[in-house]
Amino acid sequence: MSRRLANLFHGRPHLQVGALLAGPIGWLVIGYLGSLLVLLIAAFWTVDPLSGEVIRGLSFENIETLVNEPVYRTIIGRTVLIAALVTVTDAVLAFPIAFYMAKVASRRGKAVLVVAVLLPLWSSYLVKVYSWRTMLGAGGVINWALAPLGLHGPGFGNTAVWLVMSYLWLPYMILPIYAGLERIPGSLISASEDLGASPFTTFRRVILPLAFPAVVAGSIFTFALTLGDYITPRLVSNNQFIGNVIFNNISNNLPFASALALVPIVVMVAYLLVARRLGAFEHI
């Protein structure tokens, strides 16, 4: 049997690659794309108000509710705004860190910095969020540090969500940018300096265009993770976000939860189309 299989695959590289990828691709199609298809279908179902049973029939009631109800428009807008702010914040913070790691630090220093960036990912997500909850509380270290200046921390709310998520997803922005900057030849930066370009001009005309695909790759992580998170808003804010509403409706109104879950998907598809239009994927 083994010899027959060996003879079957011998000299057929395409068949070898197909057999190697059959399992992962099959799991992707069945487990991931299949679940998305079920999600899409369930979004057009409804729930009987009397019995609470799911009515499996085509209806646009959930979509109309999301569009017409101001409360859901506010929740969607709040979530997208916080996701955008987190993405911009992480990009601004990550770029100088990644540039120092890629172009300035020694080999040993680079290794230490990579470990330092990866180290927070080894700790529990809940531990990090609860630590921030403790720091942001009325008796937390932030208020304690600001009290001598007559100031106080942001407390729990949208600002807290922005701060905590910016911290949580920062490594996911640093690492892609670092990988992108490492691929930029140092000779290009030296040539720009030799031609009389200022550091800002070199950054704007040479470094940023070449590193832009890496920034987009990192922003996909930060933006998408923020859109779907419901634990952080639940712990450090009383405001509702998309993830919270989905979680609250899963048990009693699955079709509406499915319809709302389509919003982050649509937003991310639109974001990727805009990024592709801007040429973000041309050099990947």
PyMOL commands that set and color helices and strands:
alter all, ss='L'
color gray80, all
select helices_A, chain A and resi 2-9+13-42+61-68+70-104+107-122+125-136+141-149+158-182+186-194+199-228+231-236+242-249+254-277
alter helices_A, ss='H'
color red, helices_A
select strands_A, chain A and resi 46-47+54-55
alter strands_A, ss='S'
color yellow, strands_A
deselect
rebuild
show_as cartoon
